[in-house]
Amino acid sequence: MKRSSLSRAFGLILAGILAAAVACGIIALMIAATRSAHAHGDAAWIMNNERTKHCCGPRDCEKAPPHAVVEQDGGWFIPDTGQMFTTSADNVYPSKDGDFWWCRSHEREGREPADGNVRCLFVPVET
């Protein structure tokens, strides 16, 4: 009888450990899903816009640093990459807050190294 009780107790302990491990795994997946949904932070407005969401990856879009975008020849020049954007370009959009924003190509695991070029530029709208 002792052996049977011991086996049963051991089985219950293992079942409890397994249930706890499964619960921890589910919680971890829920946290990961929540973080990826909010990974854009301040740039979430870009990802949430149907017209501009193609510009964005989880860490691709951000407010451009001061003086990183230079107004030049009726458009905008990015000295860091040598890129020139015009008002009629398909990848130029209005900024939500009067600041310059951009989405840049970044290296992703398992892919070729990215060049850091600006894919989409968000420019202040003159009123």
All heavy atoms as an XYZ file, in Angstrom:
968
protein
N       0.795     -1.193      0.000
C       0.000      0.000      0.000
C       0.839      1.260      0.000
O       0.491      2.216     -0.636
C      -0.893     -0.003      1.242
C      -2.227     -0.548      0.964
S      -3.270      0.290      2.076
C      -4.702     -0.610      1.863
N       1.910      1.233      0.717
C       2.768      2.414      0.751
C       3.295      2.747     -0.643
O       3.378      3.896     -1.010
C       3.940      2.173      1.697
C       3.621      2.470      3.120
C       4.901      2.431      3.881
C       4.664      2.991      5.270
N       5.865      3.054      6.034
N       3.650      1.708     -1.371
C       4.216      1.918     -2.696
C       3.172      2.542     -3.617
O       3.478      3.442     -4.394
C       4.699      0.592     -3.245
C       5.437      0.762     -4.533
C       6.083     -0.509     -4.913
N       7.274     -0.153     -5.673
C       8.021     -0.993     -6.255
N       7.792     -2.278     -6.137
N       9.053     -0.605     -6.939
N       1.960      2.122     -3.571
C       0.889      2.646     -4.388
C       0.612      4.106     -4.044
O       0.417      4.937     -4.924
C      -0.368      1.800     -4.168
O      -1.497      2.476     -4.591
N       0.602      4.454     -2.794
C       0.378      5.834     -2.364
C       1.529      6.719     -2.810
O       1.335      7.866     -3.216
C       0.249      5.911     -0.840
O      -0.888      5.211     -0.417
N       2.741      6.192     -2.709
C       3.920      6.938     -3.122
C       3.892      7.195     -4.631
O       4.186      8.305     -5.078
C       5.174      6.140     -2.748
C       6.382      6.971     -2.393
C       6.137      7.691     -1.087
C       7.593      6.086     -2.308
N       3.518      6.193     -5.396
C       3.441      6.332     -6.856
C       2.382      7.360     -7.234
O       2.586      8.173     -8.135
C       3.092      4.995     -7.509
O       4.142      4.091     -7.338
N       1.263      7.307     -6.538
C       0.189      8.253     -6.815
C       0.624      9.685     -6.468
O       0.388     10.627     -7.225
C      -1.055      7.868     -6.022
C      -2.277      8.511     -6.596
C      -3.524      7.793     -6.193
N      -4.154      8.580     -5.148
C      -4.861      8.087     -4.169
N      -5.003      6.793     -4.066
N      -5.416      8.864     -3.298
N       1.276      9.853     -5.356
C       1.748     11.170     -4.935
C       2.782     11.699     -5.931
O       2.764     12.878     -6.303
C       2.333     11.100     -3.527
N       3.676     10.820     -6.356
C       4.696     11.203     -7.321
C       4.041     11.624     -8.639
O       4.419     12.619     -9.259
C       5.676     10.048     -7.536
C       6.835     10.400     -8.427
C       7.792     11.315     -7.994
C       6.967      9.831     -9.684
C       8.859     11.643     -8.805
C       8.030     10.165    -10.497
C       8.983     11.069    -10.058
N       3.023     10.904     -9.069
C       2.288     11.229    -10.296
C       1.600     12.582    -10.198
O       1.594     13.362    -11.147
N       1.024     12.855     -9.030
C       0.365     14.145     -8.832
C       1.375     15.292     -8.865
O       1.098     16.363     -9.408
C      -0.408     14.156     -7.512
C      -1.671     13.291     -7.479
C      -2.243     13.245     -6.075
C      -2.697     13.810     -8.466
N       2.535     15.071     -8.279
C       3.583     16.099     -8.284
C       4.042     16.366     -9.713
O       4.172     17.525    -10.137
C       4.767     15.687     -7.393
C       4.343     15.729     -5.919
C       5.971     16.579     -7.633
C       5.355     15.122     -4.971
N       4.265     15.304    -10.482
C       4.676     15.481    -11.881
C       3.604     16.195    -12.693
O       3.914     17.073    -13.507
C       5.000     14.133    -12.518
C       6.353     13.535    -12.140
C       6.534     12.178    -12.827
C       7.481     14.458    -12.538
N       2.350     15.849    -12.469
C       1.249     16.505    -13.180
C       1.208     17.994    -12.839
O       0.976     18.844    -13.704
C      -0.076     15.837    -12.840
N       1.438     18.325    -11.582
C       1.453     19.726    -11.163
C       2.594     20.495    -11.804
O       2.428     21.634    -12.246
N       3.747     19.874    -11.860
C       4.907     20.522    -12.485
C       4.644     20.750    -13.974
O       4.935     21.818    -14.512
C       6.188     19.686    -12.261
C       6.590     19.733    -10.780
C       7.322     20.166    -13.149
C       7.707     18.773    -10.399
N       4.087     19.762    -14.642
C       3.766     19.883    -16.062
C       2.741     21.001    -16.299
O       2.910     21.827    -17.208
C       3.244     18.553    -16.610
C       2.873     18.526    -18.087
C       4.101     18.843    -18.936
C       2.317     17.175    -18.468
N       1.710     21.049    -15.463
C       0.692     22.091    -15.605
C       1.309     23.479    -15.404
O       0.994     24.433    -16.123
C      -0.446     21.866    -14.614
N       2.200     23.612    -14.442
C       2.860     24.895    -14.192
C       3.737     25.297    -15.377
O       3.773     26.468    -15.769
C       3.691     24.820    -12.910
N       4.431     24.333    -15.958
C       5.288     24.616    -17.108
C       4.451     25.075    -18.307
O       4.817     26.027    -19.011
C       6.118     23.389    -17.476
N       3.330     24.422    -18.533
C       2.448     24.803    -19.636
C       1.899     26.213    -19.392
O       1.873     27.051    -20.297
C       1.300     23.783    -19.803
C       0.231     24.306    -20.745
C       1.849     22.457    -20.314
N       1.480     26.497    -18.168
C       0.960     27.826    -17.838
C       2.026     28.899    -18.062
O       1.742     29.966    -18.609
C       0.465     27.861    -16.399
N       3.253     28.632    -17.653
C       4.349     29.585    -17.860
C       4.586     29.813    -19.348
O       4.834     30.949    -19.777
C       5.629     29.095    -17.191
S       5.596     29.258    -15.399
N       4.514     28.755    -20.134
C       4.705     28.883    -21.577
C       3.617     29.737    -22.208
O       3.897     30.590    -23.057
N       2.388     29.540    -21.784
C       1.277     30.334    -22.319
C       1.444     31.802    -21.939
O       1.268     32.694    -22.769
C      -0.071     29.774    -21.810
C      -0.339     28.422    -22.475
C      -1.211     30.750    -22.089
C      -1.518     27.666    -21.898
N       1.823     32.059    -20.715
C       2.034     33.444    -20.271
C       3.165     34.088    -21.063
O       3.061     35.242    -21.490
C       2.312     33.484    -18.751
C       1.037     33.127    -17.993
C       2.832     34.852    -18.329
C       1.243     32.885    -16.504
N       4.247     33.358    -21.285
C       5.374     33.898    -22.058
C       4.945     34.244    -23.483
O       5.337     35.281    -24.027
C       6.529     32.900    -22.067
N       4.138     33.389    -24.106
C       3.655     33.665    -25.463
C       2.758     34.893    -25.489
O       2.829     35.702    -26.415
C       2.900     32.454    -26.015
C       3.768     31.264    -26.419
C       2.886     30.075    -26.792
C       4.675     31.643    -27.569
N       1.922     35.053    -24.474
C       1.036     36.214    -24.405
C       1.847     37.503    -24.255
O       1.552     38.515    -24.890
C       0.050     36.058    -23.250
C      -0.989     34.974    -23.510
S      -2.008     34.599    -22.078
C      -2.820     36.139    -21.796
N       2.881     37.473    -23.439
C       3.732     38.644    -23.258
C       4.456     38.977    -24.551
O       4.530     40.136    -24.962
C       4.734     38.428    -22.097
C       3.986     38.416    -20.758
C       5.827     39.490    -22.105
C       4.831     37.969    -19.578
N       4.974     37.962    -25.238
C       5.686     38.183    -26.504
C       4.750     38.778    -27.553
O       5.129     39.690    -28.295
C       6.290     36.880    -27.001
N       3.522     38.291    -27.618
C       2.558     38.812    -28.582
C       2.221     40.262    -28.277
O       2.103     41.093    -29.181
C       1.293     37.959    -28.574
N       2.080     40.592    -27.019
C       1.779     41.964    -26.626
C       2.934     42.890    -26.974
O       2.742     43.974    -27.497
C       1.498     42.039    -25.109
O       0.402     41.182    -24.812
C       1.163     43.453    -24.683
N       4.149     42.457    -26.721
C       5.314     43.293    -27.022
C       5.450     43.518    -28.509
O       5.757     44.617    -28.941
C       6.590     42.664    -26.473
C       6.702     42.860    -25.004
C       8.060     42.477    -24.519
N       8.131     42.701    -23.092
C       9.125     42.325    -22.347
N      10.149     41.715    -22.872
N       9.116     42.561    -21.059
N       5.245     42.476    -29.330
C       5.390     42.668    -30.768
C       4.291     43.562    -31.309
O       4.501     44.301    -32.258
C       5.416     41.331    -31.502
O       4.187     40.682    -31.387
N       3.115     43.521    -30.688
C       2.031     44.394    -31.128
C       2.344     45.851    -30.825
O       1.886     46.752    -31.510
C       0.724     43.982    -30.449
N       3.125     46.119    -29.793
C       3.469     47.484    -29.408
C       4.922     47.821    -29.715
O       5.441     48.801    -29.211
C       3.204     47.680    -27.917
C       1.773     47.470    -27.548
N       0.787     48.340    -27.940
C       1.154     46.493    -26.862
C      -0.376     47.908    -27.494
N      -0.178     46.793    -26.845
N       5.582     47.045    -30.557
C       7.006     47.219    -30.809
C       7.325     48.535    -31.503
O       8.449     48.982    -31.459
C       7.541     46.062    -31.637
N       6.355     49.151    -32.120
C       6.609     50.380    -32.848
C       6.675     51.596    -31.937
O       7.167     52.626    -32.342
C       5.538     50.579    -33.913
C       5.609     49.542    -34.973
N       5.083     48.296    -34.835
C       6.184     49.570    -36.188
C       5.320     47.601    -35.914
N       5.982     48.338    -36.753
N       6.171     51.487    -30.716
C       6.227     52.602    -29.777
C       5.683     53.876    -30.377
O       4.554     53.920    -30.862
N       6.497     54.930    -30.365
C       6.075     56.232    -30.878
C       5.739     56.203    -32.359
O       5.012     57.060    -32.846
C       7.174     57.272    -30.643
C       7.360     57.620    -29.178
O       6.444     57.342    -28.375
O       8.423     58.159    -28.832
N       6.265     55.244    -33.082
C       6.021     55.160    -34.530
C       4.825     54.272    -34.875
O       4.609     53.968    -36.048
C       7.276     54.646    -35.230
N       4.038     53.881    -33.895
C       2.878     53.008    -34.149
C       1.909     53.645    -35.144
O       1.241     52.936    -35.904
C       2.165     52.680    -32.843
N       1.845     54.954    -35.178
C       0.935     55.635    -36.108
C       1.273     55.310    -37.560
O       0.386     55.329    -38.417
C       0.943     57.146    -35.862
C       2.252     57.833    -36.098
C       3.286     57.966    -35.221
C       2.679     58.477    -37.294
N       4.326     58.661    -35.786
C       3.985     58.994    -37.059
C       2.099     58.686    -38.537
C       4.697     59.695    -38.019
C       2.826     59.382    -39.497
C       4.097     59.882    -39.238
N       2.526     55.007    -37.833
C       2.922     54.647    -39.199
C       2.395     53.256    -39.533
O       1.801     53.026    -40.587
C       4.452     54.712    -39.362
C       4.941     56.152    -39.141
C       4.878     54.191    -40.735
C       6.449     56.289    -39.035
N       2.592     52.314    -38.632
C       2.151     50.942    -38.854
C       0.629     50.827    -38.877
O       0.072     49.999    -39.587
C       2.743     50.040    -37.761
C       2.470     48.590    -37.961
S       3.301     47.991    -39.450
C       2.790     46.301    -39.422
N      -0.053     51.670    -38.132
C      -1.513     51.591    -38.038
C      -2.232     52.301    -39.180
O      -3.450     52.233    -39.273
C      -1.982     52.167    -36.697
C      -1.516     51.314    -35.537
O      -1.310     50.113    -35.678
N      -1.344     51.929    -34.390
N      -1.502     52.965    -40.050
C      -2.089     53.674    -41.176
C      -2.036     52.774    -42.418
O      -0.965     52.298    -42.797
C      -1.310     54.978    -41.418
C      -1.900     55.815    -42.521
O      -2.381     55.322    -43.530
N      -1.847     57.122    -42.325
N      -3.179     52.552    -43.032
C      -3.244     51.677    -44.218
C      -2.311     52.147    -45.340
O      -1.751     51.331    -46.058
C      -4.677     51.597    -44.750
C      -5.600     50.747    -43.899
C      -5.158     49.286    -43.828
O      -4.792     48.711    -44.867
O      -5.193     48.729    -42.719
N      -2.152     53.449    -45.496
C      -1.308     53.987    -46.578
C       0.181     53.809    -46.316
O       0.983     53.809    -47.253
C      -1.591     55.479    -46.775
C      -2.911     55.762    -47.448
C      -3.090     57.244    -47.742
N      -2.002     57.769    -48.556
C      -1.404     58.938    -48.322
N      -1.773     59.694    -47.324
N      -0.440     59.351    -49.114
N       0.581     53.715    -45.034
C       2.008     53.722    -44.723
C       2.521     52.465    -44.029
O       3.724     52.352    -43.809
C       2.344     54.942    -43.843
O       1.596     54.879    -42.633
C       2.044     56.234    -44.572
N       1.647     51.532    -43.702
C       2.102     50.368    -42.934
C       3.133     49.517    -43.684
O       3.918     48.817    -43.074
C       0.933     49.526    -42.456
C       0.178     48.795    -43.525
C      -0.958     48.013    -42.907
C      -1.708     47.213    -43.933
N      -2.786     46.458    -43.309
N       3.178     49.608    -45.008
C       4.178     48.856    -45.778
C       5.600     49.358    -45.510
O       6.568     48.658    -45.779
C       3.868     48.949    -47.277
C       4.100     50.321    -47.830
N       3.150     51.320    -47.724
C       5.172     50.860    -48.462
C       3.640     52.413    -48.283
N       4.859     52.168    -48.741
N       5.726     50.551    -44.964
C       7.044     51.142    -44.689
C       7.742     50.489    -43.504
O       8.952     50.606    -43.357
C       6.896     52.627    -44.357
S       6.249     53.629    -45.704
N       6.970     49.861    -42.653
C       7.403     49.602    -41.291
C       7.699     48.142    -40.981
O       6.963     47.254    -41.355
C       6.278     50.061    -40.380
S       6.823     50.918    -38.936
N       8.783     47.950    -40.237
C       9.072     46.705    -39.554
C       9.105     47.032    -38.071
O       8.995     48.194    -37.694
N       9.262     46.053    -37.207
C       9.174     46.307    -35.766
C      10.117     47.390    -35.228
O       9.793     48.067    -34.281
C       9.511     44.966    -35.137
C       9.182     43.974    -36.184
C       9.450     44.646    -37.502
N      11.275     47.562    -35.841
C      12.221     48.563    -35.333
C      12.713     49.489    -36.442
O      13.760     50.100    -36.323
C      13.407     47.863    -34.674
C      13.054     47.109    -33.418
C      14.251     46.377    -32.828
N      14.924     45.501    -33.775
C      14.567     44.250    -34.054
N      13.539     43.718    -33.457
N      15.233     43.524    -34.921
N      11.945     49.616    -37.512
C      12.423     50.355    -38.679
C      12.100     51.841    -38.663
O      12.776     52.616    -39.316
C      11.841     49.763    -39.961
C      12.319     48.353    -40.216
O      13.281     47.925    -39.564
O      11.730     47.675    -41.064
N      11.045     52.238    -37.968
C      10.566     53.615    -38.066
C      10.825     54.392    -36.783
O      10.642     53.873    -35.683
C       9.080     53.620    -38.391
S       8.711     52.781    -39.956
N      11.236     55.641    -36.979
C      11.545     56.488    -35.826
C      11.572     57.942    -36.256
O      11.638     58.249    -37.446
C      12.908     56.109    -35.245
C      14.046     56.326    -36.232
C      15.378     55.770    -35.765
O      15.442     55.210    -34.664
O      16.353     55.913    -36.513
N      11.546     58.812    -35.251
C      11.707     60.234    -35.520
C      13.147     60.447    -35.969
O      14.083     59.938    -35.351
C      11.414     61.037    -34.258
C      11.332     62.532    -34.500
C      10.971     63.276    -33.236
C       9.520     62.989    -32.885
N       8.995     63.917    -31.869
N      13.326     61.180    -37.059
C      14.682     61.449    -37.562
C      15.385     62.416    -36.611
O      14.770     63.349    -36.102
C      14.610     62.040    -38.958
N      16.668     62.186    -36.368
C      17.426     63.109    -35.507
C      17.455     64.516    -36.111
O      17.354     64.676    -37.328
C      18.838     62.513    -35.480
C      18.703     61.115    -35.966
C      17.495     61.076    -36.851
N      17.609     65.521    -35.260
C      17.701     66.899    -35.784
C      18.820     67.011    -36.828
O      19.887     66.417    -36.681
C      18.050     67.730    -34.541
C      17.601     66.902    -33.377
C      17.738     65.466    -33.810
N      18.551     67.720    -37.884
C      19.514     68.006    -38.961
C      19.865     66.778    -39.810
O      20.789     66.840    -40.612
C      20.795     68.651    -38.418
C      20.533     69.792    -37.489
N      19.940     70.964    -37.905
C      20.731     69.924    -36.155
C      19.809     71.775    -36.876
N      20.271     71.168    -35.797
N      19.140     65.659    -39.642
C      19.408     64.461    -40.449
C      18.733     64.549    -41.816
O      19.103     63.834    -42.739
C      18.933     63.207    -39.723
N      17.735     65.431    -41.924
C      17.030     65.655    -43.182
C      17.208     67.128    -43.529
O      16.917     68.003    -42.719
C      15.529     65.316    -43.054
C      14.819     65.555    -44.381
C      15.334     63.885    -42.579
N      17.709     67.385    -44.741
C      18.007     68.751    -45.161
C      17.090     69.124    -46.325
O      17.026     68.397    -47.323
C      19.491     68.864    -45.604
C      19.807     70.269    -46.083
C      20.417     68.425    -44.481
N      16.382     70.240    -46.191
C      15.576     70.725    -47.313
C      16.513     71.235    -48.396
O      17.420     72.022    -48.123
C      14.628     71.832    -46.852
C      13.524     71.305    -45.962
C      12.469     72.344    -45.674
O      11.955     72.949    -46.641
O      12.162     72.523    -44.487
N      16.295     70.744    -49.618
C      17.224     71.083    -50.708
C      16.516     70.936    -52.047
O      15.878     69.906    -52.307
C      18.428     70.138    -50.633
C      19.470     70.355    -51.689
C      20.648     69.405    -51.501
O      21.158     69.246    -50.399
N      21.068     68.771    -52.580
N      16.638     71.924    -52.898
C      16.103     71.879    -54.267
C      14.645     71.443    -54.326
O      14.252     70.630    -55.167
C      16.952     70.950    -55.149
C      18.392     71.391    -55.255
O      18.633     72.623    -55.251
O      19.279     70.513    -55.321
N      13.819     71.961    -53.433
C      12.387     71.644    -53.437
C      12.068     70.253    -52.916
O      10.956     69.761    -53.085
N      13.025     69.603    -52.296
C      12.799     68.276    -51.730
C      13.575     68.119    -50.440
O      13.875     69.108    -49.760
N      13.938     66.900    -50.125
C      14.642     66.610    -48.874
C      15.805     65.668    -49.151
O      15.659     64.650    -49.815
C      13.690     65.982    -47.861
C      12.537     66.895    -47.589
C      12.491     67.920    -46.686
C      11.278     66.884    -48.239
N      11.275     68.549    -46.742
C      10.511     67.929    -47.696
C      10.718     66.107    -49.261
C       9.218     68.211    -48.109
C       9.432     66.380    -49.673
C       8.693     67.432    -49.097
N      16.951     66.021    -48.619
C      18.177     65.263    -48.810
C      18.577     64.624    -47.479
O      18.505     65.259    -46.430
C      19.299     66.194    -49.301
C      20.620     65.519    -49.509
C      20.773     64.531    -50.471
C      21.711     65.876    -48.732
C      22.006     63.907    -50.666
C      22.939     65.256    -48.918
C      23.085     64.270    -49.887
N      18.997     63.349    -47.545
C      19.485     62.616    -46.374
C      20.996     62.467    -46.546
O      21.458     61.583    -47.277
C      18.837     61.208    -46.255
C      17.332     61.241    -46.447
C      19.252     60.541    -44.945
C      16.556     61.880    -45.354
N      21.797     63.338    -45.920
C      23.254     63.266    -46.103
C      23.853     61.914    -45.722
O      24.794     61.449    -46.372
C      23.785     64.372    -45.178
C      22.647     65.315    -45.013
C      21.411     64.469    -45.070
N      23.298     61.279    -44.709
C      23.829     60.003    -44.231
C      23.818     58.914    -45.305
O      24.709     58.076    -45.367
C      23.019     59.563    -43.006
C      23.593     58.341    -42.334
O      24.828     58.235    -42.221
O      22.802     57.473    -41.905
N      22.791     58.926    -46.150
C      22.662     57.879    -47.173
C      22.835     58.407    -48.593
O      22.913     57.625    -49.535
C      21.282     57.203    -47.088
O      20.263     58.188    -47.370
C      21.048     56.583    -45.728
N      22.837     59.742    -48.748
C      22.932     60.329    -50.085
C      21.618     60.296    -50.841
O      21.588     60.563    -52.045
N      20.520     60.003    -50.162
C      19.228     59.906    -50.835
C      18.561     61.274    -50.950
O      18.653     62.095    -50.043
C      18.289     58.975    -50.060
C      18.694     57.523    -50.087
C      17.796     56.706    -49.187
O      18.066     56.604    -48.005
N      16.733     56.145    -49.756
N      17.858     61.459    -52.064
C      17.082     62.676    -52.298
C      15.620     62.285    -52.470
O      15.306     61.341    -53.201
C      17.603     63.376    -53.562
C      16.938     64.677    -53.862
S      17.412     65.915    -52.640
C      16.304     67.236    -53.073
N      14.729     62.979    -51.785
C      13.291     62.726    -51.874
C      12.616     63.984    -52.397
O      12.974     65.094    -52.015
C      12.714     62.387    -50.496
C      13.188     61.077    -49.947
C      14.388     60.992    -49.256
C      12.450     59.927    -50.121
C      14.842     59.789    -48.753
C      12.887     58.711    -49.626
C      14.093     58.636    -48.944
N      11.643     63.798    -53.282
C      10.880     64.933    -53.816
C       9.447     64.850    -53.300
O       8.997     63.791    -52.841
C      10.862     64.903    -55.353
O      10.199     63.703    -55.785
C      12.273     64.959    -55.921
N       8.736     65.964    -53.399
C       7.357     65.995    -52.905
C       6.464     65.013    -53.661
O       5.469     64.546    -53.126
C       6.762     67.407    -53.033
O       6.896     67.835    -54.386
C       7.463     68.375    -52.115
N       6.818     64.683    -54.890
C       5.975     63.784    -55.684
C       6.364     62.309    -55.538
O       5.750     61.448    -56.156
C       6.039     64.180    -57.156
O       7.377     64.067    -57.624
N       7.369     62.011    -54.725
C       7.816     60.618    -54.576
C       6.733     59.769    -53.903
O       5.995     60.245    -53.040
C       9.109     60.559    -53.770
N       6.651     58.515    -54.325
C       5.662     57.586    -53.769
C       5.929     57.236    -52.310
O       5.047     56.720    -51.640
C       5.638     56.282    -54.579
C       5.045     56.484    -55.962
O       4.300     57.475    -56.154
O       5.307     55.654    -56.837
N       7.136     57.479    -51.831
C       7.491     57.082    -50.471
C       7.666     58.287    -49.539
O       8.345     58.203    -48.527
C       8.747     56.216    -50.469
C       9.925     56.880    -51.142
O       9.782     57.905    -51.814
N      11.088     56.293    -50.979
N       7.016     59.400    -49.878
C       7.010     60.589    -49.023
C       5.583     60.806    -48.538
O       4.646     60.828    -49.333
C       7.527     61.834    -49.778
C       7.378     63.090    -48.940
C       8.986     61.629    -50.168
N       5.456     60.968    -47.225
C       4.144     61.104    -46.588
C       4.172     62.258    -45.587
O       5.238     62.638    -45.104
C       3.782     59.811    -45.840
C       3.750     58.601    -46.729
C       4.876     57.781    -46.846
C       2.620     58.286    -47.463
C       4.856     56.667    -47.671
C       2.590     57.172    -48.289
C       3.714     56.363    -48.391
O       3.693     55.270    -49.210
N       2.988     62.774    -45.240
C       2.961     63.834    -44.221
C       3.251     63.276    -42.829
O       2.827     62.181    -42.483
C       1.528     64.376    -44.302
C       0.734     63.327    -44.989
C       1.680     62.520    -45.828
N       3.975     64.055    -42.046
C       4.273     63.702    -40.655
C       3.067     64.034    -39.789
O       2.323     64.969    -40.067
C       5.490     64.500    -40.183
O       5.649     64.381    -38.801
N       2.913     63.280    -38.714
C       1.769     63.506    -37.824
C       1.992     64.659    -36.864
O       1.059     65.175    -36.283
C       1.451     62.247    -37.034
C       2.488     61.958    -35.954
C       1.995     60.960    -34.950
C       3.014     60.881    -33.832
N       2.452     60.603    -32.578
N       3.243     65.082    -36.669
C       3.512     66.025    -35.590
C       4.435     67.187    -35.944
O       4.905     67.889    -35.057
C       4.084     65.283    -34.386
C       5.421     64.623    -34.683
O       5.940     64.772    -35.802
O       5.940     63.946    -33.782
N       4.706     67.391    -37.209
C       5.563     68.507    -37.572
C       7.051     68.201    -37.534
O       7.874     69.072    -37.793
N       7.414     66.979    -37.206
C       8.814     66.543    -37.215
C       9.042     65.596    -38.391
O       8.102     65.022    -38.928
C       9.167     65.810    -35.919
C       9.222     66.736    -34.724
O       9.759     67.859    -34.851
O       8.722     66.345    -33.655
N      10.304     65.428    -38.757
C      10.644     64.429    -39.766
C      10.682     63.055    -39.104
O      11.206     62.895    -37.994
C      12.014     64.718    -40.399
C      11.998     65.860    -41.371
C      12.412     67.127    -40.994
C      11.571     65.660    -42.679
C      12.404     68.182    -41.900
C      11.561     66.705    -43.588
C      11.973     67.967    -43.187
N      10.146     62.059    -39.783
C      10.203     60.652    -39.368
C      10.691     59.876    -40.576
O      10.514     60.285    -41.716
C       8.814     60.145    -38.977
C       8.277     60.702    -37.708
C       7.817     61.976    -37.496
C       8.134     60.019    -36.476
N       7.404     62.098    -36.202
C       7.579     60.920    -35.557
C       8.416     58.712    -36.052
C       7.301     60.576    -34.241
C       8.130     58.365    -34.745
C       7.583     59.290    -33.851
N      11.283     58.717    -40.302
C      11.684     57.854    -41.415
C      11.588     56.394    -41.019
O      11.555     56.047    -39.850
C      13.066     58.199    -41.927
C      14.216     58.133    -40.939
C      14.311     57.377    -39.799
C      15.436     58.853    -41.018
N      15.510     57.577    -39.178
C      16.227     58.480    -39.897
C      15.956     59.755    -41.923
C      17.497     58.999    -39.671
C      17.216     60.264    -41.692
C      17.967     59.891    -40.576
N      11.526     55.567    -42.049
C      11.598     54.115    -41.882
C      12.814     53.680    -42.693
O      12.899     53.948    -43.892
C      10.336     53.429    -42.386
S       8.850     53.921    -41.496
N      13.749     53.042    -42.006
C      15.012     52.648    -42.638
C      15.136     51.139    -42.703
O      14.579     50.417    -41.890
C      16.187     53.210    -41.847
C      16.193     54.726    -41.808
C      17.360     55.246    -41.059
N      18.551     55.127    -41.891
C      19.638     55.836    -41.726
N      19.726     56.703    -40.754
N      20.674     55.680    -42.507
N      15.910     50.683    -43.662
C      16.190     49.255    -43.799
C      17.247     48.871    -42.768
O      18.317     49.462    -42.719
C      16.725     48.953    -45.194
O      15.783     49.336    -46.162
N      16.910     47.897    -41.935
C      17.839     47.402    -40.926
C      18.116     45.924    -41.165
O      17.287     45.207    -41.716
C      17.269     47.580    -39.514
C      17.149     49.007    -39.107
N      18.235     49.797    -38.828
C      16.067     49.798    -38.954
C      17.827     51.007    -38.504
N      16.512     51.041    -38.576
N      19.263     45.471    -40.725
C      19.633     44.066    -40.875
C      18.694     43.205    -40.045
O      18.372     43.524    -38.908
C      21.068     43.867    -40.409
C      21.590     42.472    -40.676
C      23.071     42.379    -40.371
O      23.750     43.403    -40.285
O      23.533     41.254    -40.226
N      18.253     42.117    -40.631
C      17.390     41.186    -39.929
C      18.048     39.813    -39.951
O      18.680     39.436    -40.926
C      16.021     41.112    -40.595
C      15.267     42.417    -40.452
C      13.806     42.198    -40.809
N      13.073     43.418    -40.618
C      12.810     44.289    -41.579
N      13.207     44.064    -42.800
N      12.146     45.378    -41.323
N      17.866     39.094    -38.885
C      18.479     37.773    -38.758
C      18.076     36.889    -39.929
O      16.913     36.810    -40.299
C      18.028     37.127    -37.450
C      18.835     35.920    -37.091
C      18.492     35.414    -35.707
O      18.294     36.221    -34.791
O      18.416     34.185    -35.577
N      19.044     36.231    -40.535
C      18.778     35.313    -41.630
C      18.631     35.976    -42.986
O      18.321     35.328    -43.966
N      18.817     37.287    -43.042
C      18.710     37.993    -44.317
C      20.019     38.690    -44.618
O      20.878     38.825    -43.771
C      17.590     39.034    -44.255
C      16.229     38.422    -44.045
C      15.194     39.483    -44.128
N      13.876     38.931    -43.829
C      12.787     39.632    -43.814
N      12.824     40.920    -44.055
N      11.634     39.068    -43.540
N      20.126     39.171    -45.824
C      21.329     39.900    -46.207
C      21.419     41.193    -45.403
O      20.397     41.763    -45.011
C      21.257     40.219    -47.696
C      21.158     38.967    -48.527
C      21.979     39.055    -49.784
O      22.635     40.074    -50.016
O      21.970     38.079    -50.526
N      22.621     41.676    -45.158
C      22.762     42.935    -44.412
C      22.025     44.072    -45.117
O      22.044     44.174    -46.338
C      24.267     43.187    -44.426
C      24.883     41.871    -44.695
C      23.893     41.096    -45.519
N      21.366     44.898    -44.338
C      20.634     46.024    -44.897
C      21.579     47.206    -45.091
O      22.611     47.314    -44.442
C      19.493     46.398    -43.965
N      21.189     48.098    -45.973
C      22.045     49.238    -46.298
C      21.735     50.480    -45.455
O      22.435     51.471    -45.552
C      21.919     49.572    -47.781
C      20.481     49.756    -48.219
O      19.586     49.939    -47.358
O      20.235     49.718    -49.433
N      20.678     50.440    -44.666
C      20.317     51.591    -43.839
C      19.600     52.689    -44.599
O      19.340     53.760    -44.058
N      19.279     52.430    -45.867
C      18.576     53.441    -46.653
C      17.190     53.723    -46.080
O      16.567     52.863    -45.481
C      18.439     53.000    -48.108
C      19.692     53.238    -48.896
O      20.567     53.996    -48.488
N      19.800     52.588    -50.039
N      16.729     54.933    -46.337
C      15.399     55.354    -45.905
C      14.391     54.826    -46.919
O      14.491     55.121    -48.117
C      15.334     56.892    -45.787
C      13.917     57.339    -45.458
C      16.316     57.375    -44.730
N      13.446     54.014    -46.447
C      12.390     53.472    -47.328
C      11.242     54.456    -47.476
O      10.665     54.584    -48.546
C      11.854     52.155    -46.768
C      12.774     50.993    -46.945
C      12.068     49.666    -46.709
N      11.276     49.624    -45.498
C      11.729     49.232    -44.302
N      12.968     48.851    -44.170
N      10.949     49.220    -43.253
N      10.868     55.098    -46.373
C       9.775     56.061    -46.393
C      10.184     57.261    -45.547
O      10.798     57.106    -44.496
C       8.501     55.463    -45.815
S       7.826     54.093    -46.779
N       9.825     58.434    -46.031
C      10.134     59.671    -45.333
C       8.826     60.383    -45.011
O       7.956     60.527    -45.874
C      11.024     60.565    -46.197
C      11.463     61.891    -45.586
C      12.386     61.643    -44.385
C      12.177     62.752    -46.623
N       8.701     60.837    -43.779
C       7.514     61.549    -43.315
C       7.942     62.981    -43.028
O       8.831     63.220    -42.199
C       6.942     60.876    -42.069
C       6.497     59.469    -42.364
C       7.419     58.423    -42.338
C       5.195     59.185    -42.704
C       7.044     57.124    -42.640
C       4.795     57.892    -42.995
C       5.729     56.857    -42.966
N       7.326     63.921    -43.745
C       7.781     65.317    -43.689
C       6.719     66.216    -43.049
O       5.529     65.960    -43.152
C       8.123     65.828    -45.101
C       9.236     64.984    -45.720
C       6.905     65.828    -45.998
N       7.185     67.268    -42.374
C       6.233     68.220    -41.777
C       5.356     68.849    -42.867
O       5.839     69.147    -43.954
C       7.132     69.271    -41.130
C       8.463     68.610    -40.985
C       8.564     67.619    -42.091
N       4.112     69.014    -42.543
C       3.163     69.626    -43.494
C       3.082     71.109    -43.179
O       2.862     71.503    -42.037
C       1.775     68.971    -43.364
C       0.804     69.633    -44.310
C       1.863     67.489    -43.616
N       3.266     71.924    -44.202
C       3.155     73.373    -44.021
C       1.689     73.755    -44.013
O       0.915     73.286    -44.836
C       3.891     74.106    -45.139
C       5.395     73.876    -45.083
C       6.111     74.636    -46.200
O       5.563     75.618    -46.718
O       7.228     74.207    -46.536
N       1.324     74.602    -43.058
C      -0.077     75.044    -42.986
C      -0.208     76.501    -43.330
O       0.682     77.270    -43.276
C      -0.653     74.807    -41.592
O       0.164     75.450    -40.620
C      -0.764     73.333    -41.300
